[in-house]
Amino acid sequence: MSTTQSQPKTVSLPVCDHKPTPYTGPTRDEVIALRTQYVSPGVLTYYKSPMMIVEGKMQYVWDEKGTRYLDAFAGIVTVSVGHCHPKIIEKIKTQSETLQHTTTIYLHPAIAQFAEKLASKMPDDPDGSPLDKSYFTNSGSEANEIAILSCREHTGNMPVIAQRNGYHGGTSVPMSLTAHGNWKFKSNSSLDVHHTHPGYCYRCPYGLEYPSCDLKCAHDIKNVIQYQTAGEIACFIGEPIQGVGGTVVPPKDFFKIVYDIVRQHGGLCIADEVQGGFGRTGKHFWSHEYFDVKPDMITMAKGIGNGSPLGAMTTTEAIAQNMANKIHFNTYGGNPVSMTQGLATLEVIEEEGIQQNADKIGSYIKQGLEALQDKHDLIGDVRGMGLMLGAELVTDRKSKTPATAQAADVMEGCRDRGLIIGKGGLFGNTLRIKPPMCINQDDADFMLTVLDEVLGDVAAKN
């Protein structure tokens, strides 16, 4: 059992045939001591008493004592088709035994094959400028760096506009894109990055309601361009559905308005699909497709490789050509092992109906969350699509006071009962539910039952 378990489990995890290998490594306390002494304190952990995960199989993970958990956070949305998926592991093993690394200055088939497969997953092209040129990186942060660089080179403009409450990574430029006082570090104003409103209807900055608001939040970007960037812009970058920001889903027409204004001022539009892509939202392969827009480039990572350090930026021929104007090199970007894992992940998504499962099970869970909202006053809002879901907790539904402490308590209570979820949002009060997309209805029922029980316990203690 978990070392922090304070409540008995009243519901059992679904049956799982996998038997974890007995763990024989350092103890949890020894690992904590080693991390404390040798690892930067900036490497944070979840939970009051950090848990140690030593094995994973599909939607489940095990700690060092052999306790099993349903992973409803997918390693922060990184594991798309399941921990240690056997088809992917087999292909990685074969590639690793043949050639682990060669840089892209030499030819290797994997990068070309993966790029071709990725291009086939891009949205239909109505104007003759397909998104079919990919630049591979090691992370989403690097992918967004390349995207911003490409936009600035293509337009000749420097100003970049991002959304408040968004998240785009941990390197210099992506940190400046992140307008959130509790995430990363302060923005560097010298990077010429500005911020506009997201379509966060639950906490409208104007105190208005959709649709009578006429999407004032979307039109705000015009003011930013006129008054902060002297009327010119290199690009706009936004997550179609904000991930770390608390699963914020804007109204249907939000991005149409934003993209039109950006393009009127000579800018390009970037869809950050690091969390929302690869079928996670169910009905579409990319989350921006829900909003009937076509971005000039898409950035991606996390689920692209089911856990490998892999990211990409895909754009048009004309924009991609700018990267050939000077030498720009990434030693590990496009390495054969990562490319093999990315290609294998796409194949599994297709072969096993992963996107369709995300739609089916995600809809089932969302309905369950909405039923819990009717039962528990702590839940102020339920939102999301497919298996990218969020439940924002509040202490009072009228004032919408963030229930930050209660969200942390819910996380702890779920963990004690064998369920791993995440939290995020501007105030850290939104439960984030983004499991591997291979979960089934029994897993969903377990998740909803645990949440029901824990929400009741937390409410009773406050």
Stockholm file with secondary structure:
# STOCKHOLM 1.0

chainA/1-462         MSTTQSQPKTVSLPVCDHKPTPYTGPTRDEVIALRTQYVSPGVLTYYKSPMMIVEGKMQYVWDEKGTRYLDAFAGIVTVSVGHCHPKIIEKIKTQSETLQHTTTIYLHPAIAQFAEKLASKMPDDPDGSPLDKSYFTNSGSEANEIAILSCREHTGNMPVIAQRNGYHGGTSVPMSLTAHGNWKFKSNSSLDVHHTHPGYCYRCPYGLEYPSCDLKCAHDIKNVIQYQTAGEIACFIGEPIQGVGGTVVPPKDFFKIVYDIVRQHGGLCIADEVQGGFGRTGKHFWSHEYFDVKPDMITMAKGIGNGSPLGAMTTTEAIAQNMANKIHFNTYGGNPVSMTQGLATLEVIEEEGIQQNADKIGSYIKQGLEALQDKHDLIGDVRGMGLMLGAELVTDRKSKTPATAQAADVMEGCRDRGLIIGKGGLFGNTLRIKPPMCINQDDADFMLTVLDEVLGDVAAKN
#=GR chainA/1-462 SS CCTTCCSCCSSCCCCCCCCCCCCCSCCHHHHHHHHHHHSCTTSCCSSSSCCCEEEEEBTEEEETTCCEEEESSHHHHTCSSCBTCHHHHHHHHHHHHHCSCCCTTSCCHHHHHHHHHHHHTSCCCSSSCCCCEEEEESSHHHHHHHHHHHHHHHHSCCCEEEEBTCCCCSSHHHHHHCBCTTSSSCCCGGGCEEEECCCCGGGCTTCCCTTTTTTHHHHHHHHHHHHHSTTCCSEEEECSSBTTTTCBCCCTTHHHHHHHHHHHTTCEEEEECTTTTTTTTSSSSSGGGGGTCCCSEEEECGGGTTTSSCEEEEECHHHHGGGGSSCCCCSSTTCHHHHHHHHHHHHHHHHTTHHHHHHHHHHHHHHHHHHHHHHCTTEEEEEEETTEEEEEEEEETTTTEECHHHHHHHHHHHHHTTEECEEESTTSCEEEECCCTTCCHHHHHHHHHHHHHHHHHHHHHC
#=GC SS_cons         CCTTCCSCCSSCCCCCCCCCCCCCSCCHHHHHHHHHHHSCTTSCCSSSSCCCEEEEEBTEEEETTCCEEEESSHHHHTCSSCBTCHHHHHHHHHHHHHCSCCCTTSCCHHHHHHHHHHHHTSCCCSSSCCCCEEEEESSHHHHHHHHHHHHHHHHSCCCEEEEBTCCCCSSHHHHHHCBCTTSSSCCCGGGCEEEECCCCGGGCTTCCCTTTTTTHHHHHHHHHHHHHSTTCCSEEEECSSBTTTTCBCCCTTHHHHHHHHHHHTTCEEEEECTTTTTTTTSSSSSGGGGGTCCCSEEEECGGGTTTSSCEEEEECHHHHGGGGSSCCCCSSTTCHHHHHHHHHHHHHHHHTTHHHHHHHHHHHHHHHHHHHHHHCTTEEEEEEETTEEEEEEEEETTTTEECHHHHHHHHHHHHHTTEECEEESTTSCEEEECCCTTCCHHHHHHHHHHHHHHHHHHHHHC
//
